[in-house]
């Protein structure tokens, strides 16, 4: 029971961590390429 809870807890936090890292990378890339915004034609 406890191990299952820890597994779920760890998985949730891993997903949150990955999401934060991904968001940071995306925002950093956007900031880097902010001088030339993408054009949607």
PyMOL commands that set and color helices and strands:
alter all, ss='L'
color gray80, all
select helices_A, chain A and resi 2-32
alter helices_A, ss='H'
color red, helices_A
deselect
rebuild
show_as cartoon
